[in-house]
Amino acid sequence: DFAGRFYWTLKADFGSFKASWYSPENTIKINEEAKANELAAKLKGAKGKVTSVREVPKTEKPPLAYDLTELQRDANNILGFSAKETLDTLQRLYEVYKIVTYPRTDSRYITADIVPTIPDRLAALSATAFGLRASSFLRNGIRTDLSRLVNDELVSDHHALLPTEQKVDITKLSTNEKALWELIITRFLETVSPDYEYKTTTVEVEVEGERFMTRLTLPVKQGWRDVARDVGRRSAVNTEDDGDGDLGILSLKEGTELTINDVVLKRSATLPPDRYTEADLLFAMEHAGRFVEDAELKSHLENGLGTPATRADIIEKLIQNNCIERQGKELVPTAKGRELVRLVPQQLKSAELTGKWEQRLFSIAHGTETEAPFIDDIKKNATDLVNQVILNREKFDPNLMGDKTRLCPYCGWPMMNVFDEYERVHHVCQRFSCGYEEMEVKKRVEVAPAEVIPTHASASPTKRVLATATPGTSGKKTIVIRKGAVKAAVAKATPQVKWETVTEVVKPSHYRPRNEFSQNRDNDNRRSFDRKPDNRNFKRDDRRNDRREFGSYESKGSSGGGTFADFIKASEERKKRDEERRKNKK
């Protein structure tokens, strides 16, 4: 529903530099075309003077060390890794090579007792691209102010990601492992490096009562920003904008008179918000309190949605269930996902529910509330939500892409086309309780060569003569090989191949036992399924009968199962039995 609007910007060319027009509200946007044209006509060729020249030295401290979520964000932005891929690769660096510390951490600080181990961690980098810098730190020491690295109070179970004292052999790492390891080491070395120092020069010019401004930023000492150059990269941390100024502004002084040589008027449009990348979504999950207005609930969402160890799996589950899909680096909702958001109860679409639970768990932890009422309220809330869904008469009707006539062979619902990472088409049932998924693949089949039958039925098959031998003048035989006959014989001996399209089951339907999916079914077999129920008239109350008809979980050969209520009931019965045993022992 986003509606963009046009706006204009104006930039003046003063010869040795260019500067942008600014309104009294300190914005460069001009919302009306007539006003933009009027300003351009008035200012071209006009004279003015420099009203302000400010040169400000600045410093920027090193970034914080990595926790898992921040590493996943940078790996997505810089390396294109998914959150799951980052976690899996990091786990190998930790478990197999033992060259990084515990990966599933939510802290970006270390404790004071880790500081004495830093020299050994630096020494382990001697045979890598970071060796020279690590050796320099060992000789000259690291930065003395470690306040952005050491903080005992902000470390809970595990400290920030660091290299270990294990000596690193780069040759043993895969390309992805090496790239991720370099990100971690770059950030570690940045945290112990000097500040980045730079100076910013800002110039303001007044022409015909209008204000123009330009800015130039120049580095003085690269400090921690120089570390990434050891491996041919730029730092993952964004720094202050260099500005649009030219070196020509460095010679200007207040009162210098200037003339506008030319005016450039540019039309632009406001853009809709960018789609989420995995890096953006991880950040939003970590800071879910930003989407909640209630101040008290916001305070209980300081840890966000999920944990650093589970956020990647949450994203992957949404993708596997075809609620969202990856398009390049962007995460895009599918038709199925949009319908899900439209139909589910409102409280399931907001982080407020998590905030309320966290609030009550906080009260239980501090003894102001007991757990029994909380569990009872959870059960009641789950029941109410299920009843809301049952009473909802709205129809699940996603705008399907692809072949809309393709129906699930087990429940009759329409199937959606989904592309996997190899651009292969998967057909996914839209019915959540079914979950059937299949894909068409090309299968190589060997075909025996056709036998050549003679013209006369009584004649024997003709034998090909591959070579002939004739006596020579010197007593030696001359052998003549017939190339055409040899090629024909080789072609006959080579098995013929043809490709057949078959349907492979990716996920079996919940309406059939898994052991019925051991063999692939081709399209003809799938199309021979002649029952196509009218999904438009499907009633929720008929689910039990429907499952029995299609082969329920209770059918023979099924692995069994039950509802959440069944599990709760079984758990309560187990508690009663345990309580009775304890009483009997007494």
N, C-alpha and C positions, 0 to 999 in steps of 0.2 A: 504493500500500500504506500510505499515511499513515493513522494512527488518532489522531484528536483526543481531547483530554481536557478536561473541564470544570474550571474554577477560579473562585474568587470573589475580589472585591476589596471593601474596606470604606472608605468615606469619611465623615468626621465633619464636621458643620456646627457651627462655633463662633460663628456669628452674623455677625461681620465678615469671616470668611474660612472656607475649607474646607481640610481636610488629609487625606492618605491614610495608612492604617495600614501600618506596615512591620514585617516579622518580624525576629528577631535575625539572620537571614541576609541582611538588607537587600533583601528582595523584597516586592512588594505582593500576590503570589499566595497564596491559601489553597486548598489542594488538597482539603479535606474540607468538605462542606456542613454537617455537624454542628458542626464547629469554628467555621465562619463564623457560624452562627446563635447559637452560644454567646457569641461575642465581641460580636455586635450587641446581644444582650439585656443583657450585662454593662455595656456602655459607654454605652448611651443614658441621658442625664441625669446621667452621672457628671461629677465635677469633676477638674480637673488644673491644671498650671501650665506656663508656657514654660520650657524648660530650656536653650535655646540660640537666639541670634539672631546670624547671621553675614552680614556684608555684604562682598563681595569685588569690588573693581574688576578688570576684565579687558580685554584688548585682543585683537583678531584681525587678523592681517596680511592683506594682499590676496591673492587667489588667484593661482595661476600662470597664465601666458598659455596660449593654446590651442595644442595640436598637433591634427592631423587627427582622431585617435580621440576626444579629449575634446570637440571641437566636434561630432562626429557624435552623441555621447551626449547632449549638451545639446540639440542640434537635434531629436533624437528625443523627449526628455522634454518640451521646451517647445513646439516647433513641430509635432511629429508627423511630422517628415521621416524617411524611411528613410535608412540609411547611404549607399546609392547615390545617392539624391536629393540628400543633402547634398554629396557629393563632386562630382556633376555641376554643381550650382549654384555651388559654390565655384570650380570650374574656370572657369566663365563670368566670375565676378567677377575672376579672375586674368587670363584670356586676352583677354576682350572689353573689359572696362572698366578693367582694370589698376589696381584700387583696393585689392587685397590682395596680400600676398606669396605666395611659392610654397606651394601647398596641401598637397602630399603630404609633410609634415614629421612627424618623430617626436620633435621637441624642444619643450620648453615654456620655453626660455630664449633669450636673445639674447646676442650677443657685445658686448664693450665698444665696438667701433668703430661699432655701430649707435646708441649712446646720443646722439651729437651730431646724429643725424637726427630725433630725436623732435620737436623744435619744428616742423620742416617737415611732419611727419606730422600734428601737431595743427592747423597752419594750414590743411591741406587739408580740415578738417572745418568750416570757418567757415560754410558755407551749409547746414548740416544741423542736426538737432535737438540735436546735441552741441556746437554752435558756442559757446554761452555758457560751457560748462565748459572747452572747449578754449582759449578766449580767456583765461579766468581762469588756467589753467595757464601760458599764455604770459606773462602779466603777473607772476604771483606765483611761478612755478616749480613743478616737480613734487616729489614726495617725494624726500628725499635718500638714504634707504636703499633701494637697488635690488637688494638681495641675492637677492630672490625673482624677479627678472627677468633679471639679468645674471649669466651663469656660462659662461665660455668653454669650460670642460672638459666641460660637458653639452650642447654643440652639436656635432653631427657634420657632416653635409652641408648641412643647412638649419636656420635658426633658427625660432623660434616664429612663429605667424601674427600678422601686424601689418597695419595699413593702410599704404598706400604714400603717397608725397608727391603723388600725382595728385589734383587737386581733384575733389570728388565732386558729381555732378549726380543727385540722388535721383530726379528725374522720369523718368530713363531706365531705372530698375530696375523689374523686375516685382515683384509682391507677395512672392513667395518669395525673390527675390534681395535685396530690401530687408530682409526679416525676418532672413535669415542674416547679412547685412552688419552689421545692428544688434547681433547677438550678438557678433560679432568686435570691433566698436568698443567695446561696453560692457566686454568683458573687458580690452581694451587700456587703456582709461581707468581701470579698477579697479586695474590693476597699478601705475599711477603715482600713485594717490590715497593719502591718509593712512589710518592704521589705523582700524578700527571699534572704538569704545570703549563699554563697557557695564558695568553693575554687577549682581551677582546677590545677592539677599537670601534666605537659607535660614533657616527657623524650625522648631524641633523642640519638640513638646509631649508631655508624659508624662501619661497618664491611666490609673489603676488598673494601673500597671506595664506598660502598652502604649505603644508609641512611634508618634507621628504626625509627619509632615513635609510641608512645603509650600515651594515655591520661586517667586520672582518675578524676572524679568530685565527691566531697563529700559535703553534706550540712553542713552548720554551724548553721544557724537558719532557720527553716522552714517558719516562717512568714506567709504570706497570703496563701502559699501552704498547710497549715495545716487545713484550714477551711473545705475543702471537706471531710475530715476524720470524721467530726461530723455526717455525714449521710452515712458513709461507701463507699465513692466514692473517685476517684482521680480528681484533678482539671482538668477542661476542657481545660486549657491553656497548650500548649506544652512548655517545657523548654529546656534548652541546653542539648545536648546528654551527658549522663554520661561517654561516652567513652568506650573503650574496655580494659582499663588497669586493673591490679590487685593491691591489696594492697601492694604487694611486691615492687612496684616502689617507695614507700614512704621512703625506707631506702637507696635508691641509691644516689650517689654523682658523680659529674663530675670527670672523670678519672677512675672510677671503671671499671675493666676489666671483660669481659663477654665472654662466649662461646655459640655458637648456638648448642643446643642439637638436634634439629630436625627442618625440614622445611616442611610446609604444603602448597601445591600448589592447588589452587581451580579454576576450570573453571566455568564461569558464562556467561550470555548472556544479551545484552541490551534488555530492555522490551519496548513494545509500551506504549504510554500514557494510564493511567487508564481511564476507562469510567467515565463520570460525575455521581456523586451522587447528590441528591438535594442540599446538602450543597455546593458542588463545583459549581453547576449551579447558586445558589443564589449569591455566591461570584463573579462569572463571570458577572452576570447581574448587580451587584452593581458596579463593576469596568470595565464596558464595554469599557471605554476609552483605556484600554490596547490593544484592538484589532484594534485600529485606528491609522494610521501613522501620519496623519495631526495634527500638534501640536495645532493649533487653535481649530479644531473640538474636539480634545481630552480634551481641557480645558472646553468645554461646555458639556462634558459628565461626569462631576464629580459626578453627582447624579445617573449615570448609566441608565439602561433600567428599566422602570416602577418605582414604588415607593415601600417602604416597605409593604404598604397595598395591592398592586396589584400583586406583584411577585408570590405569592403563587397561585393566581387564574390563572395567565398566564400559570404556569406549569400544573395545573390541567386541563386547557382547552386543552393543547397539548395532555394530556393523554386521556381525554374524546373523543377527535377527532381522537384518535388512530394514532397520529403521532409519539408518543413515548410510551413506556411501562415500568413499573417497573419490574426489575428482581432482587429480594432481595433489596439491597440499591441502586443499579445502575439504571440509566435511559438509556434505549436502544432504538435507532430509529427503527421504524417498516418499512416494505417495503413501506408502504404508505408515511411515513415521508421522507424516502430517495428519493422517486420519486418527492415529493413536492419540496425538496431542489434542485433537479436537474433541475426542469422545471421552477421555478419562476424566474422573472427578478433579475439580480444581485444586484440591489440597495436594494431590500427587504431582502437580506441575509446579509447585513452589518449594523453595528451600525452607519455608517457614515450618513445615512439618518436622524436618530434621532439627531445626532450632528449638522447637517445643520439646522434642524428645531429649535433646542434649540438656535443656534446661532442667527437666525432671530428673535425668540421670545425675546431674550435678547436685541436685537437692538430696538424692538418695545417697550419693557418695559422702555428703557432709552431714548426714543423719537427720535432716529436716523432713524427710519423707521415706516411707518404706516401699519395698519393691512390689508388694502384692497389688496395691491399687494401680500401680503403673502397668503391670502385666494385664490386669483386668481391663483397663482402658484400651490397651493395645488390641486385645481380642475384640472388644466391642467396636472399636474403630474399624478393624478389618471386616467385621460382619456388616457394618453400615456401608462400607465402600462396596462390598459385593452386592448388597441390596440395591444400591444406587445404580450399579451397572445393569442388574437384572431389570429394574424398572425403566431404564432408559430405552426408549423406543426408536432412537435414531439409528440409522442404518450405517454399518461399516461399508463404505463405498469409495475406495481410493480410485483416483484417476489413473488407471493402469496404462503402462507403456507396452508396446509390442503387440503380440497376438492376443487380443482380448477374448478370442473364442477358445483358447486353450484352458481346459478345466482339469482340476486335480482328479486323478483316477480313484482316490479313496474317499473324498468327501464332496466332490463336485463343485467346489468353489473355484473362482478364477485364479489363474497363476500369473505371477509377475515376472518379467524378464529382469535379471540382475547380472551385471558383468563382474567377473572376478579380476584379480590383479593381472591375469594373463589374457584379458579381454575375451574370455570364454563366456558363453551365455548360460546362465543357470535359470531354471524355471522353479519358482518358489510359490507354494500355496499361501494364499492370503489369510487363511483361517488359522488363528493363533493356536487353537486346540489341536490342529492337525500337524502343522509344521513340516509337511512333506516338501522335499527339494530334490530335483534331478537335473542332469545336464546331458547334452548330446555330445558324444565324442566320436572321432573317426577311428575305427579299429582295422588293423591290417590283417587280412585273411589270405593264406596261401591257397592257390588253386592248382590242381594237377594239370599238366599240359595235355591238350587234346591229342588222342592217338590218330595217326593217319591211316585210314582204311582203304585198301586197294579197290580198284574199279570192279574187278571180278570177285565174287564171293569166295571162289575156290582158290584164288591166288593168295600167296603169303605176303605179309607186309614187306614193302621194298626196303632193302638195306642201303644206307648211304655209304659210298666209298669215299673214305677220307684221304687216302694216299694210294699211289701205284708205284711199283718197282719194275724197272726194266734193266736187262743186262747191259753193261758198258763194254767198250772196246778193250779196256785194260783188265777185265775180269771183275771189276767192281760194279755193284748195282747202283743205278740212279733212281732215287726216290723223289717222286713228285707229290707234294702236298696240295690238296685242293682246298684253298682258303674258304671258299663259299660253303663247302660241305662241313668244314670244321666249325664255322660260325653257326651254322644251322644246328649242328649236334650240341654245341654248348648252349644255345638258346633253348633247345628242347630239354636239356638236362636241368636248366635253371628253373626253379619253381616260379610259376606266375603269381602275381600279387594283385589283389584288389582291395579297395577300402570300403568298408561298410559303416553306416551311421548307426550307432547303438545308443541306448539311453542308460546311463549309470545313475544309481541312487546315491545322492550325497547325504541326505538326512531322511531316514525312514519316517513314515507317518505314525503318529501316536495311535492311529486306529488299527494298526497291524502289528503283530509281534515282530521283533527284529529278525528272527531267524527266517522269516519269509523273504528277506531282502538279500539273501546270499548270492543270488544270481541276477545278472542284468536282464532287464526287459527291454526289448526293442520297441520301436514306435508302433509296429503293427499290433503287438500284444497289448501295449498300453491303450491304443485306440479301440481295442476290442472290448474294453470295459463299457458296458452299455447302460450302466445306471448313472444317471445325471440328475440328482435331486434338484428341486427348485430352491436354490439358496435364498431367493428373495423371501420365501415363506417359511424359512427355517425358524423354529421357535426354540428359545433357550430351554424351555421346560422339557424339550424332547432330546436333550443332550444324552441322557442316560440310555434311552432306547436307541438313539442314533449310533452311539459307540458300540452297543451290543450287536447291532446289525452289521457294522463294518469290522468287527473284531476288536473287542474292548481290551483294556489292560488286564481284565480278569480271565481272558481266554487262555486256553492251554498253550503252553510254550511261551507265554508272556513272562517278563521278568518281575511282574507284580508292581504295586504302587499304591497310592492313596492320596487323599486330599490333605491340605494343611491341618484341617480340623481333626482328621484321623490321627495324624502324628501327635497333635496336642493331647488328644484323648489317650493315646497309647502311653505318652509320657506321664500323664497324671496317674494312670493305672500302675505304671512301673514305680512311681513314687510311693503309692499306697502299699504296694507289695514290699518295697524296701523298708517302709515304716513298720509294717507288721513284723518283718524279720527282726528288726532292731528290738521291738517290744518283746518278742519271744525269747531273744537272747538274754534280756534282762530277767 
